[in-house]
């Protein structure tokens, strides 16, 4: 049995098991492992911030949001939208097919659609915020100092990273390369595409403004020498 600081148990409802199996069936291992680790890290970070599962937040909803959040990078979930929105839509469809009430579907949809949007998720609810915490911890190490000592090593031993940060960027960039509308200028998918395909011209904010055709011009400096 895991010690309290090495707690890696997962929700065991029929829906949670079905969602995990679905993700592992349609995703590369590094995506599925990342999705699962995001839940574990999110749960521990929530605890570090004084939040209790099924008291301050719905633990099953956080698990569903985390385990399903990257379906948009899979072939199964690849559509014509940003991967975050494709993933949210595929996840909502999965939940509705399993009879999940619409209010709960909406929470998961929001958590997934917002998961790369820093500064937004926490304004929607605890489940959305904790999902964002867990994903951010696993991708870029946000708040990892709040995890119990040795916890991350224990989780990584069970679910290896497989160079996640680079492997995931490659998947997202390849989707945008094949379908540019999946990575609009100034978006996270668009940024990854520019990193992975550096020969692609970088579109700046001022180029977007100029393309609008409203003839906006730079304002004269009001700074007094």
VEXLO-463511 format. One line per field, with one value per atom (N, C-alpha, C): y, x, z; atom name; residue number from 1. Coordinates in nm, 4 decimals. Layout:
# VEXLO-463511
v <- Y/...
u <- X/...
w <- Z/...
name <- CA/...
resi <- NUM/...
//
This chain:
# VEXLO-463511
v <- -0.1192/0.0000/0.1243/0.2294/0.3523/0.4247/0.4917/0.5776/0.7028/0.7803/0.9015/0.9977/1.0019/1.0922/1.0325/0.9068/0.8418/0.7857/0.8634/0.8188/0.8322/0.7206/0.7244/0.6481/0.6323/0.5696/0.6619/0.6024/0.6759/0.6542/0.7463/0.7228/0.5917/0.5185/0.3826/0.3666/0.4770/0.4652/0.4014/0.3490/0.2891/0.3911/0.5146/0.6202/0.6528/0.6644/0.6949/0.5852/0.4607/0.3498/0.3513/0.3805/0.3855/0.4979/0.6118/0.7256/0.6940/0.6360/0.5997/0.4993/0.3990/0.2991/0.3616/0.4511/0.5198/0.5972/0.6735/0.7541/0.6654/0.5583/0.4694/0.3948/0.3762/0.3088/0.3972/0.5290/0.6166/0.7085/0.7064/0.8024/0.7347/0.8052/0.7575/0.7480/0.6610/0.6404/0.7689/0.8535/0.9730/1.0704/1.0716/1.1569/1.0999/0.9703/0.9080/0.9202/0.8950/0.9078/1.0514/1.1486/1.2899/1.3228/1.2728/1.3020/1.2465/1.1279/1.0660/1.1372/1.1683/1.2401/1.3759/1.4407/1.5725/1.5652/1.4586/1.4414/1.4242/1.3372/1.3112/1.4371/1.5116/1.6345/1.7384/1.7479/1.8434/1.8142/1.6876/1.6494/1.6858/1.6597/1.6908/1.8413/1.9155/2.0606/2.1207/2.0652/2.1118/2.0885/1.9714/1.9416/2.0385/2.0712/2.1644/2.3031/2.3342/2.4635/2.4567/2.3416/2.3280/2.2830/2.2303/2.1863/2.0356/1.9920/1.8502/1.7951/1.6769/1.6167/1.5866/1.6139/1.5905/1.6710/1.7693/1.8708/2.0069/2.0383/2.1655/2.1541/2.0344/2.0126/1.8705/1.8466/1.7144/1.6372/1.5371/1.4642/1.3917/1.3322/1.2615/1.3578/1.4778/1.5746/1.6195/1.6360/1.6715/1.5577/1.4347/1.3215/1.3170/1.3315/1.3259/1.4389/1.5573/1.6712/1.6461/1.5928/1.5677/1.4515/1.3398/1.2219/1.2426/1.3259/1.3472/1.4697/1.5493/1.6841/1.6926/1.5911/1.6003/1.5114/1.4770/1.3979/1.4724/1.6037/1.6813/1.6618/1.6072/1.5830/1.4437/1.3617/1.2256/1.2244/1.1207/1.1062/1.0973/1.0333/1.0199/1.1548/1.2486/1.3767/1.4919/1.4655/1.5711/1.6227/1.7488/1.8103/1.9361/2.0369/2.1597/2.2781/2.2522/2.3595/2.3481/2.4484/2.4352/2.3038/2.2400/2.1074/2.1093/2.2205/2.2289/2.2175/2.2832/2.2833/2.1502/2.0985/1.9640/1.8632/1.8699/1.7770/1.7939/1.9194/1.9450/1.8889/1.9056/1.8562/1.7030/1.6386/1.4916/1.4395/1.5059/1.4643/1.4791/1.5896/1.6110/1.5026/1.4678/1.3616/1.2285/1.1964/1.0737/1.0729/1.1827/1.1893/1.1781/1.2455/1.2370/1.0936/1.0258/0.8867/0.7960/0.8401/0.7640/0.8191/0.9031/0.9484/1.0513/1.1242/1.2248/1.3477/1.4019/1.5207/1.6396/1.7239/1.8314/1.9301/1.9559/2.0497/1.9975/1.8668/1.8071/1.8034/1.7780/1.7826/1.9220/2.0240/2.1616/2.1943/2.1465/2.1717/2.1099/1.9862/1.9195/1.9905/2.0287/2.0988/2.2263/2.3030/2.4281/2.4011/2.3043/2.2745/2.2372/2.1612/2.1179/2.2313/2.3034/2.4122/2.5216/2.5378/2.6459/2.6008/2.4770/2.4246/2.4860/2.5551/2.6262/2.7766/2.8214/2.9648/3.0116/3.0592/3.1047/3.2231/3.2177/3.3285/3.3228/3.2160/3.2068/3.0954/2.9774/2.8599/2.8808/2.9464/2.9599/3.0486/3.1232/3.2090/3.1323/3.0088/2.9322/2.8362/2.7907/2.6988/2.6178/2.5480/2.4719/2.3599/2.2901/2.1771/2.2266/2.3358/2.3920/2.4375/2.5002/2.5509/2.4378/2.3320/2.2215/2.1458/2.1310/2.0702/2.1496/2.2809/2.3668/2.3548/2.3475/2.3306/2.2025/2.0926/1.9649/1.9577/2.0079/2.0054/2.0944/2.2135/2.3040/2.2468/2.1750/2.1121/2.0084/1.9270/1.8188/1.8696/1.9770/2.0276/2.1144/2.2159/2.3141/2.3273/2.2381/2.2362/2.3413/2.3992/2.5002/2.4441/2.5125/2.4774/2.3407/2.2845/2.1494/2.1444/2.2585/2.2620/2.2343/2.2421/2.2140/2.0654/1.9855/1.8420/1.7781/1.6722/1.6022/1.5553/1.5530/1.5102/1.3693/1.3533/1.2230/1.1837/1.2627/1.2233/1.2191/1.3235/1.3278/1.2107/1.1757/1.0617/0.9333/0.9172/0.7979/0.7913/0.9044/0.9106/0.8850/0.9462/0.9272/0.7834/0.7172/0.5767/0.4905/0.5256/0.4479/0.4852/0.6131/0.6620/0.7515/0.6936/0.7687/0.8838/0.9840/1.1052/1.0877/1.0104/0.9959/1.1311/1.2198/1.3519/1.4290/1.4293/1.4838/1.6224/1.7161/1.8539/1.8696/1.7915/1.7980/1.7102/1.5926/1.5016/1.5624/1.6276/1.6886/1.8079/1.8883/2.0031/1.9574/1.8462/1.7945/1.7533/1.6850/1.6444/1.7654/1.8651/1.9828/2.0585/2.0751/2.1470/2.0737/1.9420/1.8648/1.8817/1.8893/1.9130/2.0472/2.1503/2.2837/2.2875/2.2169/2.2110/2.1507/2.0493/1.9848/2.0665/2.1470/2.2239/2.3561/2.4601/2.5859/2.6503/2.6222/2.6855/2.6333/2.5249/2.4735/2.5535/2.6423/2.7231/2.8684/2.9382/3.0796/3.1608/3.2724/3.3564/3.3926/3.3935/3.4372/3.3381/3.2178/3.1158/3.0212/2.9421/2.8433/2.7415/2.6822/2.5904/2.6594/2.7855/2.8582/2.8804/2.9088/2.9278/2.7999/2.6864/2.5598/2.5283/2.5609/2.5376/2.6193/2.7436/2.8279/2.7771/2.7178/2.6613/2.5366/2.4514/2.3240/2.3370/2.4398/2.4648/2.6075/2.6322/2.7693/2.8388/2.7645/2.8314/2.9019/2.8712/2.9368/3.0804/3.1774/3.3171/3.3375/3.4131/3.4467/3.5619/3.5424/3.6465/3.7232/3.8541/3.9358/3.9999/4.0526/4.1223/4.2385/4.3141/4.4305/4.3899/4.2739/4.2233/4.1841/4.1268/4.0942/4.2213/4.3241/4.4519/4.5130/4.5083/4.5646/4.4931/4.3605/4.2823/4.3093/4.3743/4.4038/4.5021/4.5831/4.6775/4.8053/4.8333/4.9554/5.0725/5.0480/5.1530/5.2126/5.1312/5.1767/5.2014/5.3044/5.3398/5.3527/5.3335/5.3507/5.4909/5.4987/5.6281/5.6989/5.8295/5.9063/5.8993/5.8891/5.8828/6.0105/5.9950/6.1111/6.1372/6.0606/6.0748/6.2023/6.2844/6.4082/6.3789/6.4165/6.3895/6.4509
u <- 0.0839/0.0000/0.0875/0.0441/0.1205/0.1159/0.2248/0.2256/0.1454/0.1047/0.0283/0.0971/0.2313/0.3023/0.3237/0.2890/0.3018/0.1658/0.0621/-0.0737/-0.1009/-0.1138/-0.1368/-0.2642/-0.3563/-0.4844/-0.5650/-0.6538/-0.7351/-0.8830/-0.9689/-1.1130/-1.1525/-1.2430/-1.2733/-1.4199/-1.4860/-1.6230/-1.6227/-1.7365/-1.7470/-1.7125/-1.7579/-1.7290/-1.5804/-1.5168/-1.3740/-1.2926/-1.3288/-1.2565/-1.2755/-1.3980/-1.4259/-1.3476/-1.3390/-1.2666/-1.1177/-1.0614/-0.9193/-0.8930/-0.9773/-0.9576/-0.9681/-1.0658/-1.0847/-0.9585/-0.9047/-0.7858/-0.6677/-0.6470/-0.5348/-0.5549/-0.6786/-0.7061/-0.6730/-0.6938/-0.6827/-0.5604/-0.4826/-0.3737/-0.2372/-0.1340/0.0023/0.0271/0.1170/0.1408/0.1821/0.2628/0.3095/0.1951/0.0928/-0.0241/-0.1097/-0.1337/-0.2157/-0.1495/-0.0185/0.0522/0.0449/0.0647/0.0567/-0.0808/-0.1843/-0.3208/-0.3450/-0.2946/-0.3122/-0.2287/-0.1033/-0.0181/-0.0778/-0.1411/-0.1997/-0.3035/-0.3816/-0.4795/-0.4091/-0.3096/-0.2410/-0.1736/-0.1082/-0.0436/-0.1476/-0.2570/-0.3616/-0.4218/-0.4458/-0.5031/-0.4090/-0.2790/-0.1833/-0.1655/-0.1669/-0.1536/-0.2780/-0.3942/-0.5169/-0.5076/-0.4582/-0.4430/-0.3449/-0.2367/-0.1377/-0.1971/-0.3010/-0.3679/-0.4895/-0.5055/-0.6111/-0.7453/-0.7500/-0.8757/-0.8918/-1.0096/-1.0370/-1.1273/-1.0938/-1.1782/-1.3177/-1.4166/-1.5578/-1.6088/-1.5297/-1.5737/-1.5653/-1.4454/-1.4227/-1.4306/-1.4224/-1.4332/-1.4778/-1.5281/-1.5750/-1.4569/-1.4102/-1.2897/-1.3078/-1.4241/-1.4448/-1.4400/-1.4958/-1.4931/-1.3499/-1.2685/-1.1290/-1.0581/-1.0829/-1.0205/-1.0637/-1.1929/-1.2418/-1.1815/-1.1727/-1.1160/-0.9697/-0.8951/-0.7530/-0.7304/-0.7971/-0.7702/-0.8128/-0.9144/-0.9662/-0.9067/-0.8248/-0.7978/-0.7185/-0.6406/-0.5594/-0.6093/-0.7365/-0.7895/-0.7781/-0.7712/-0.7600/-0.6298/-0.5266/-0.4002/-0.3956/-0.4974/-0.5007/-0.5673/-0.5433/-0.6120/-0.7626/-0.8038/-0.9460/-1.0123/-0.9435/-1.0055/-0.9647/-0.8842/-0.8313/-0.9386/-0.9793/-1.0783/-1.0231/-1.1072/-1.0672/-1.0514/-1.0531/-1.0415/-0.9086/-0.8787/-0.7648/-0.7764/-0.6633/-0.6695/-0.7429/-0.7346/-0.8025/-0.9549/-1.0068/-1.1514/-1.1952/-1.1156/-1.1457/-1.1525/-1.0556/-1.0540/-1.1735/-1.2120/-1.3279/-1.4544/-1.4687/-1.5884/-1.5945/-1.4811/-1.4785/-1.5076/-1.4539/-1.4779/-1.6245/-1.6852/-1.8271/-1.9120/-1.8771/-1.9525/-1.9391/-1.8178/-1.7956/-1.8811/-1.8825/-1.9576/-2.1079/-2.1578/-2.3013/-2.3398/-2.2527/-2.2805/-2.2866/-2.2257/-2.2285/-2.3301/-2.4208/-2.5326/-2.4992/-2.3896/-2.3500/-2.4390/-2.4922/-2.5780/-2.5055/-2.5821/-2.5234/-2.4423/-2.4832/-2.4071/-2.2661/-2.2529/-2.1217/-2.0403/-2.1074/-2.0402/-1.9822/-2.0598/-2.0164/-1.8908/-1.8838/-1.7654/-1.6413/-1.6532/-1.5394/-1.5020/-1.6013/-1.5735/-1.4939/-1.5375/-1.4677/-1.3246/-1.3067/-1.1731/-1.0785/-1.1267/-1.0411/-1.0171/-1.1208/-1.1056/-1.0128/-1.0084/-0.9297/-0.7912/-0.7543/-0.6386/-0.5054/-0.4976/-0.3734/-0.3869/-0.4983/-0.5262/-0.4944/-0.3735/-0.3297/-0.4147/-0.4597/-0.5343/-0.6840/-0.7345/-0.8784/-0.9460/-0.8867/-0.9552/-1.0024/-0.9200/-0.9552/-1.0766/-1.1183/-1.2361/-1.3656/-1.3555/-1.4740/-1.5184/-1.4282/-1.4672/-1.3496/-1.3699/-1.2614/-1.2118/-1.3033/-1.2625/-1.1768/-1.2191/-1.1427/-1.0054/-1.0022/-0.8758/-0.7797/-0.8289/-0.7413/-0.6911/-0.7763/-0.7313/-0.6155/-0.6303/-0.5241/-0.3976/-0.4121/-0.2966/-0.2194/-0.2924/-0.2272/-0.1576/-0.2234/-0.1639/-0.0405/-0.0509/0.0625/0.1812/0.1521/0.2604/0.3317/0.2570/0.3191/0.3916/0.3438/0.4068/0.5278/0.5097/0.6161/0.6573/0.6093/0.6550/0.5947/0.4826/0.4195/0.3888/0.4317/0.4025/0.4552/0.5483/0.5931/0.6604/0.7072/0.7688/0.6671/0.5378/0.4343/0.3992/0.4496/0.4223/0.4987/0.4446/0.5175/0.6543/0.7496/0.8845/0.8828/0.9433/0.9517/0.8294/0.7226/0.5974/0.6115/0.6708/0.6838/0.7667/0.8738/0.9558/0.8739/0.7898/0.7059/0.6073/0.5463/0.4501/0.5199/0.6373/0.7089/0.7571/0.7870/0.8276/0.7125/0.5918/0.4744/0.4280/0.4378/0.3907/0.4986/0.5955/0.7117/0.6726/0.7609/0.7313/0.7477/0.8450/0.8721/0.8957/0.9710/1.0037/0.8783/0.7823/0.6497/0.6512/0.7255/0.7188/0.7493/0.8445/0.8807/0.7904/0.7561/0.6710/0.5334/0.4768/0.3450/0.3513/0.4571/0.4727/0.4781/0.5461/0.5563/0.4196/0.3404/0.2067/0.1215/0.1211/0.0374/0.0851/0.2169/0.2713/0.2406/0.2486/0.2180/0.0717/-0.0171/-0.1584/-0.1756/-0.1086/-0.1204/-0.0568/0.0545/0.1179/0.0232/-0.0514/-0.1460/-0.2736/-0.3086/-0.4339/-0.4111/-0.3657/-0.3267/-0.4357/-0.5630/-0.6671/-0.6702/-0.5959/-0.5870/-0.4888/-0.4127/-0.3163/-0.3207/-0.4301/-0.4399/-0.3240/-0.2913/-0.1819/-0.2028/-0.0920/-0.0874/-0.1511/-0.1840/-0.2378/-0.1260/-0.1523/-0.0554/-0.0237/-0.1231/-0.0884/-0.0086/-0.0430/0.0317/0.1760/0.1986/0.3336/0.4157/0.3570/0.4299/0.4628/0.3712/0.3977/0.5178/0.5256/0.6381/0.7702/0.7653/0.8861/0.9329/0.8383/0.8732/0.8947/0.8382/0.8542/0.9063/1.0321/1.0834/1.0902/1.0787/1.0787/0.9468/0.8449/0.7151/0.7264/0.6820/0.6911/0.6146/0.6742/0.6092/0.5121/0.3887/0.2875/0.2807/0.3018/0.2988/0.1612/0.1396/0.0135/-0.0085/0.0965/0.0790/0.0494/0.0973/0.0600/-0.0875/-0.1367/-0.2792/-0.3624/-0.3193/-0.3904/-0.3890/-0.2741/-0.2641/-0.3517/-0.3638/-0.4449/-0.5939/-0.6328/-0.7749/-0.8273/-0.7392/-0.7825/-0.8444/-0.8302/-0.8888/-0.7904/-0.6705/-0.5693/-0.5244/-0.5270/-0.4702/-0.3207/-0.2721/-0.1303/-0.0720/0.0606/0.1210/0.0978/0.0665/0.0462/0.1805/0.1809/0.3016/0.3386/0.4658/0.5091/0.4737/0.4200/0.3844/0.4901/0.5997/0.7051/0.7845/0.7997/0.8758/1.0250/1.1063/1.2517/1.3080
w <- 0.0000/0.0000/0.0000/-0.0717/-0.0790/0.0544/0.0889/0.2062/0.1756/0.2785/0.2540/0.1581/0.1598/0.0702/-0.0678/-0.0840/-0.2138/-0.2580/-0.2370/-0.2664/-0.4164/-0.4841/-0.6285/-0.6654/-0.5679/-0.5989/-0.6901/-0.7683/-0.8650/-0.8346/-0.8767/-0.8613/-0.9277/-0.8653/-0.9117/-0.9522/-0.9843/-1.0327/-1.1721/-1.2125/-1.3460/-1.4540/-1.4368/-1.5348/-1.5391/-1.4231/-1.4195/-1.4869/-1.4603/-1.5237/-1.6748/-1.7191/-1.8633/-1.9296/-1.8637/-1.9207/-1.9327/-1.8289/-1.8334/-1.9446/-1.9574/-2.0614/-2.2000/-2.2178/-2.3448/-2.3829/-2.2886/-2.3164/-2.3526/-2.2781/-2.3081/-2.4400/-2.4811/-2.6091/-2.7291/-2.7173/-2.8346/-2.8305/-2.7229/-2.7064/-2.7069/-2.7540/-2.7299/-2.5797/-2.5389/-2.3962/-2.3267/-2.3930/-2.3228/-2.2968/-2.3829/-2.3602/-2.2475/-2.2511/-2.1472/-2.0098/-2.0034/-1.8765/-1.8240/-1.9129/-1.8739/-1.8174/-1.8806/-1.8370/-1.6971/-1.6713/-1.5404/-1.4340/-1.4684/-1.3722/-1.3372/-1.4344/-1.4094/-1.2989/-1.2974/-1.1896/-1.0556/-1.0505/-0.9240/-0.8705/-0.9580/-0.9141/-0.8740/-0.9503/-0.9150/-0.7796/-0.7506/-0.6212/-0.5072/-0.5250/-0.4196/-0.4018/-0.5102/-0.4990/-0.4343/-0.4667/-0.4006/-0.2500/-0.2105/-0.0679/-0.0028/-0.0738/-0.0200/0.0012/-0.0757/-0.0634/0.0289/0.0978/0.1967/0.1432/0.0204/-0.0400/-0.0262/0.0146/0.0360/-0.0750/-0.1271/-0.2305/-0.1787/-0.2638/-0.2343/-0.1153/-0.0753/0.0205/-0.0466/-0.0956/-0.1635/-0.3155/-0.3652/-0.5099/-0.5352/-0.6544/-0.6951/-0.7533/-0.6801/-0.7194/-0.8528/-0.8759/-1.0019/-1.1195/-1.1037/-1.2134/-1.2438/-1.1406/-1.1646/-1.2380/-1.1954/-1.2648/-1.4108/-1.4368/-1.5747/-1.6579/-1.5997/-1.6726/-1.7067/-1.6123/-1.6359/-1.7315/-1.7097/-1.7911/-1.9358/-1.9587/-2.0945/-2.1634/-2.0944/-2.1427/-2.2713/-2.3066/-2.4287/-2.5420/-2.5408/-2.6525/-2.7848/-2.7805/-2.9036/-2.9780/-2.9131/-2.9836/-3.0440/-3.0189/-3.0730/-3.2096/-3.2849/-3.4139/-3.3928/-3.2853/-3.2560/-3.2378/-3.1744/-3.1425/-3.2319/-3.3325/-3.4183/-3.5132/-3.4946/-3.5821/-3.6451/-3.6627/-3.7297/-3.6353/-3.5039/-3.4064/-3.3327/-3.2501/-3.1609/-3.0850/-3.0561/-2.9950/-2.8622/-2.7877/-2.6592/-2.6771/-2.7800/-2.8035/-2.8649/-2.9577/-3.0097/-2.8956/-2.8042/-2.6921/-2.6010/-2.5771/-2.4921/-2.5558/-2.6871/-2.7556/-2.7553/-2.7813/-2.7809/-2.6407/-2.5402/-2.4024/-2.3649/-2.4057/-2.3768/-2.4429/-2.5644/-2.6331/-2.5590/-2.5154/-2.4391/-2.3126/-2.2405/-2.1147/-2.1393/-2.2423/-2.2724/-2.3104/-2.3834/-2.4205/-2.2977/-2.1878/-2.0630/-1.9642/-2.0141/-1.9324/-1.8265/-1.8434/-1.7445/-1.7582/-1.6487/-1.6552/-1.7182/-1.7844/-1.8642/-1.7801/-1.6578/-1.5747/-1.5485/-1.5286/-1.5053/-1.6342/-1.7453/-1.8748/-1.8986/-1.8662/-1.8879/-1.8077/-1.6844/-1.6016/-1.6647/-1.7104/-1.7739/-1.9030/-1.9824/-2.1081/-2.0809/-1.9834/-1.9510/-1.9052/-1.8176/-1.7661/-1.8790/-1.9755/-2.0858/-2.1846/-2.2220/-2.3179/-2.2661/-2.1337/-2.0728/-2.0252/-2.0499/-1.9767/-2.0170/-2.1299/-2.1650/-2.1437/-2.0886/-2.0753/-1.9336/-1.9149/-1.7838/-1.7387/-1.6144/-1.5574/-1.5774/-1.6416/-1.6675/-1.5891/-1.5862/-1.5318/-1.3886/-1.3060/-1.1647/-1.1421/-1.2457/-1.2314/-1.2579/-1.3048/-1.3406/-1.2312/-1.1467/-1.0406/-0.9914/-0.8800/-0.8190/-0.9093/-0.9744/-1.0598/-1.1764/-1.2376/-1.3489/-1.3009/-1.1830/-1.1297/-1.0959/-1.0331/-0.9931/-1.1148/-1.2153/-1.3407/-1.3986/-1.4024/-1.4547/-1.3713/-1.2392/-1.1514/-1.1852/-1.1970/-1.2203/-1.3546/-1.4583/-1.5920/-1.5961/-1.5358/-1.5333/-1.4569/-1.3490/-1.2729/-1.3574/-1.4316/-1.5073/-1.6312/-1.6909/-1.8130/-1.7805/-1.6975/-1.6762/-1.5292/-1.4437/-1.3059/-1.2153/-1.2544/-1.1693/-1.0306/-0.9271/-0.7867/-0.7458/-0.8196/-0.7854/-0.6486/-0.6002/-0.4677/-0.3570/-0.3910/-0.2921/-0.2840/-0.3746/-0.3714/-0.2560/-0.1965/-0.0893/-0.1377/-0.0482/-0.0834/-0.1425/-0.2581/-0.3231/-0.4030/-0.3949/-0.4603/-0.6126/-0.6693/-0.8153/-0.8670/-0.7948/-0.8363/-0.8365/-0.7357/-0.7260/-0.8427/-0.8756/-0.9861/-1.1194/-1.1373/-1.2641/-1.2811/-1.1727/-1.1827/-1.2320/-1.1906/-1.2316/-1.3720/-1.4058/-1.5354/-1.5954/-1.6679/-1.7181/-1.8108/-1.8176/-1.8932/-2.0447/-2.0894/-2.2335/-2.2994/-2.2329/-2.2878/-2.3281/-2.2385/-2.2663/-2.3288/-2.2689/-2.3156/-2.4629/-2.5121/-2.6532/-2.7389/-2.6884/-2.7655/-2.7898/-2.6871/-2.7021/-2.7962/-2.7851/-2.8746/-3.0202/-3.0452/-3.1822/-3.2359/-3.1531/-3.1975/-3.2337/-3.1460/-3.1690/-3.2921/-3.3057/-3.4209/-3.5515/-3.5492/-3.6711/-3.7113/-3.6137/-3.6464/-3.7152/-3.6643/-3.7230/-3.8613/-3.8785/-4.0096/-4.1128/-4.0733/-4.1644/-4.1830/-4.0830/-4.0873/-4.0144/-4.0856/-4.0201/-3.9354/-3.9634/-3.8834/-3.7397/-3.7138/-3.5770/-3.4909/-3.5534/-3.4783/-3.5196/-3.4879/-3.5258/-3.4689/-3.5319/-3.4811/-3.3341/-3.2589/-3.1198/-3.0225/-3.0684/-2.9791/-2.9365/-2.8322/-2.7875/-2.8973/-2.9659/-3.0749/-3.1848/-3.2164/-3.3172/-3.2758/-3.1491/-3.0972/-3.1101/-3.0725/-3.0836/-3.2285/-3.3184/-3.4610/-3.5074/-3.4635/-3.5031/-3.4462/-3.3265/-3.2677/-3.3428/-3.3793/-3.4416/-3.5931/-3.6531/-3.7966/-3.8143/-3.7774/-3.7731/-3.9083/-4.0185/-4.1494/-4.1740/-4.0932/-4.1077/-4.0593/-4.1386/-4.0940/-3.9634/-3.8724/-3.7470/-3.7692/-3.7276/-3.7399/-3.6086/-3.6145/-3.4939/-3.4763/-3.3561/-3.3276/-3.4240/-3.4539/-3.5402/-3.6842/-3.7248/-3.8580/-3.8606/-3.7521/-3.7442/-3.7500/-3.6752/-3.6766/-3.8161/-3.8820/-4.0161/-4.1171/-4.1014/-4.1947/-4.1801/-4.0702/-4.0506/-4.1539/-4.2094/-4.3126/-4.2607/-4.1311/-4.0741/-4.0734/-4.1249/-4.1381/-4.0032/-3.8980/-3.7710/-3.7887/-3.7227/-3.7319/-3.5922/-3.5789/-3.4458/-3.3937/-3.2648/-3.2017/-3.1834/-3.1997/-3.1764/-3.0301/-2.9996/-2.8606/-2.7867/-2.6655/-2.5849/-2.4782/-2.4852/-2.3857/-2.4138/-2.3126/-2.3265/-2.3081/-2.4045/-2.3917/-2.2657
name <- N/CA/C/N/CA/C/N/CA/C/N/CA/C/N/CA/C/N/CA/C/N/CA/C/N/CA/C/N/CA/C/N/CA/C/N/CA/C/N/CA/C/N/CA/C/N/CA/C/N/CA/C/N/CA/C/N/CA/C/N/CA/C/N/CA/C/N/CA/C/N/CA/C/N/CA/C/N/CA/C/N/CA/C/N/CA/C/N/CA/C/N/CA/C/N/CA/C/N/CA/C/N/CA/C/N/CA/C/N/CA/C/N/CA/C/N/CA/C/N/CA/C/N/CA/C/N/CA/C/N/CA/C/N/CA/C/N/CA/C/N/CA/C/N/CA/C/N/CA/C/N/CA/C/N/CA/C/N/CA/C/N/CA/C/N/CA/C/N/CA/C/N/CA/C/N/CA/C/N/CA/C/N/CA/C/N/CA/C/N/CA/C/N/CA/C/N/CA/C/N/CA/C/N/CA/C/N/CA/C/N/CA/C/N/CA/C/N/CA/C/N/CA/C/N/CA/C/N/CA/C/N/CA/C/N/CA/C/N/CA/C/N/CA/C/N/CA/C/N/CA/C/N/CA/C/N/CA/C/N/CA/C/N/CA/C/N/CA/C/N/CA/C/N/CA/C/N/CA/C/N/CA/C/N/CA/C/N/CA/C/N/CA/C/N/CA/C/N/CA/C/N/CA/C/N/CA/C/N/CA/C/N/CA/C/N/CA/C/N/CA/C/N/CA/C/N/CA/C/N/CA/C/N/CA/C/N/CA/C/N/CA/C/N/CA/C/N/CA/C/N/CA/C/N/CA/C/N/CA/C/N/CA/C/N/CA/C/N/CA/C/N/CA/C/N/CA/C/N/CA/C/N/CA/C/N/CA/C/N/CA/C/N/CA/C/N/CA/C/N/CA/C/N/CA/C/N/CA/C/N/CA/C/N/CA/C/N/CA/C/N/CA/C/N/CA/C/N/CA/C/N/CA/C/N/CA/C/N/CA/C/N/CA/C/N/CA/C/N/CA/C/N/CA/C/N/CA/C/N/CA/C/N/CA/C/N/CA/C/N/CA/C/N/CA/C/N/CA/C/N/CA/C/N/CA/C/N/CA/C/N/CA/C/N/CA/C/N/CA/C/N/CA/C/N/CA/C/N/CA/C/N/CA/C/N/CA/C/N/CA/C/N/CA/C/N/CA/C/N/CA/C/N/CA/C/N/CA/C/N/CA/C/N/CA/C/N/CA/C/N/CA/C/N/CA/C/N/CA/C/N/CA/C/N/CA/C/N/CA/C/N/CA/C/N/CA/C/N/CA/C/N/CA/C/N/CA/C/N/CA/C/N/CA/C/N/CA/C/N/CA/C/N/CA/C/N/CA/C/N/CA/C/N/CA/C/N/CA/C/N/CA/C/N/CA/C/N/CA/C/N/CA/C/N/CA/C/N/CA/C/N/CA/C/N/CA/C/N/CA/C/N/CA/C/N/CA/C/N/CA/C/N/CA/C/N/CA/C/N/CA/C/N/CA/C/N/CA/C/N/CA/C/N/CA/C/N/CA/C/N/CA/C/N/CA/C/N/CA/C/N/CA/C/N/CA/C/N/CA/C/N/CA/C/N/CA/C/N/CA/C/N/CA/C/N/CA/C/N/CA/C/N/CA/C/N/CA/C/N/CA/C/N/CA/C/N/CA/C/N/CA/C/N/CA/C/N/CA/C/N/CA/C/N/CA/C/N/CA/C/N/CA/C/N/CA/C/N/CA/C/N/CA/C/N/CA/C
resi <- 1/1/1/2/2/2/3/3/3/4/4/4/5/5/5/6/6/6/7/7/7/8/8/8/9/9/9/10/10/10/11/11/11/12/12/12/13/13/13/14/14/14/15/15/15/16/16/16/17/17/17/18/18/18/19/19/19/20/20/20/21/21/21/22/22/22/23/23/23/24/24/24/25/25/25/26/26/26/27/27/27/28/28/28/29/29/29/30/30/30/31/31/31/32/32/32/33/33/33/34/34/34/35/35/35/36/36/36/37/37/37/38/38/38/39/39/39/40/40/40/41/41/41/42/42/42/43/43/43/44/44/44/45/45/45/46/46/46/47/47/47/48/48/48/49/49/49/50/50/50/51/51/51/52/52/52/53/53/53/54/54/54/55/55/55/56/56/56/57/57/57/58/58/58/59/59/59/60/60/60/61/61/61/62/62/62/63/63/63/64/64/64/65/65/65/66/66/66/67/67/67/68/68/68/69/69/69/70/70/70/71/71/71/72/72/72/73/73/73/74/74/74/75/75/75/76/76/76/77/77/77/78/78/78/79/79/79/80/80/80/81/81/81/82/82/82/83/83/83/84/84/84/85/85/85/86/86/86/87/87/87/88/88/88/89/89/89/90/90/90/91/91/91/92/92/92/93/93/93/94/94/94/95/95/95/96/96/96/97/97/97/98/98/98/99/99/99/100/100/100/101/101/101/102/102/102/103/103/103/104/104/104/105/105/105/106/106/106/107/107/107/108/108/108/109/109/109/110/110/110/111/111/111/112/112/112/113/113/113/114/114/114/115/115/115/116/116/116/117/117/117/118/118/118/119/119/119/120/120/120/121/121/121/122/122/122/123/123/123/124/124/124/125/125/125/126/126/126/127/127/127/128/128/128/129/129/129/130/130/130/131/131/131/132/132/132/133/133/133/134/134/134/135/135/135/136/136/136/137/137/137/138/138/138/139/139/139/140/140/140/141/141/141/142/142/142/143/143/143/144/144/144/145/145/145/146/146/146/147/147/147/148/148/148/149/149/149/150/150/150/151/151/151/152/152/152/153/153/153/154/154/154/155/155/155/156/156/156/157/157/157/158/158/158/159/159/159/160/160/160/161/161/161/162/162/162/163/163/163/164/164/164/165/165/165/166/166/166/167/167/167/168/168/168/169/169/169/170/170/170/171/171/171/172/172/172/173/173/173/174/174/174/175/175/175/176/176/176/177/177/177/178/178/178/179/179/179/180/180/180/181/181/181/182/182/182/183/183/183/184/184/184/185/185/185/186/186/186/187/187/187/188/188/188/189/189/189/190/190/190/191/191/191/192/192/192/193/193/193/194/194/194/195/195/195/196/196/196/197/197/197/198/198/198/199/199/199/200/200/200/201/201/201/202/202/202/203/203/203/204/204/204/205/205/205/206/206/206/207/207/207/208/208/208/209/209/209/210/210/210/211/211/211/212/212/212/213/213/213/214/214/214/215/215/215/216/216/216/217/217/217/218/218/218/219/219/219/220/220/220/221/221/221/222/222/222/223/223/223/224/224/224/225/225/225
//
